[in-house]
Each structure stands twice: as structure tokens, then as C-alpha cells.
């Protein structure tokens, strides 16, 4: 008789790969949060929201689109937007074309916060990720993460607009 746990268990090589992925999934967000909290009073999640709005046309996105980019529920996003609104970095406006939707809009103070917080954040990302691997490995990592994301679901996730990506290079 075959034990179901044995039949579905990861083999040693898969388990080794998964151990690395799982460790990265735990340690990288913690490192990013620690730096942003220390330097800017933001979480990585909040910085991601601000940066997505900063990168969007007119610094504005429907909250439903922003939740898709952030891979979160509207409820979690709404709580974060409330915190950012309280600090004066974001405001909400009902979509005048369709009152069922609400826009998150980056304020001037929010734009200043992104400009202030992003250089150190990107420096940490560059140090932790891109200085640890070669350019070829970075391309492979990009391909791998997109394939895994696609396996999770059809939402492509957030990608910077081409002009924003070029400005950040």
C-alpha cells in the first residue's frame, strides 16, 4: 500500500529548492520592511501602493486595479489607503464616469514621500538582489517569477510603465 504523503511528497531536490524559496519569501519582505520603517515610516506594502500610484498616469488608479497590482483584497488595500490618507499622502475620489469605482490619488505630499523613500529602498533591493546574482541570473529570475506567478493565476501583477522603468535605471 502506498502512503499518500509519500506519493505527494517533494523529492529531495524539490525540497531543497522549496526551502530556498520559502526562506526568501520570509526574509526578503522582513528586510525590506525594516529598512522602510526605519528610514521612512512605511511598510513595504505601503511603499508599493505609493510607488504604483506615482508610476500611474495622473498618479491615479482605481482601487480595484491597485488591489490587483498589490495582490491583496480590497479590504486590506482600503485599510492601507486609510493609513496613507491619514498621513496626507493619498486621497480617494469617486470615479466621475462610474460611481461604483473609487480612485486612489497620490497627493503632492505623497509624491514627496515616494521621492524621499525610494532611493534607499532601491539601494537595498540592488544590494540584496542584484549584487547577489549576475545579469544573466537576473533575467532567469525574471522569467522564473513570471512563470510561477502565471501558474498561481491569470493576473499578471504590477509592472512599471516603460518610461518609469527607464527613469529608474
Secondary structure, 3 states (H helix, E strand, C coil): CCCHHHHHCCCHHHHHHHHHHHHHHHHHHHHHHHHHHHHHCCCHHHHHHHHHHHHCHHHEEEHHHHHHHHCCCHHHHHHHHHHHHHCCCEEEEECCCCCCCEEEEECHHHHHHHHHHHHHHHHHHHHHHHCCCCHHHHHHHHHHHHHHHHHHCCCCCCCCCHHHHHHHC
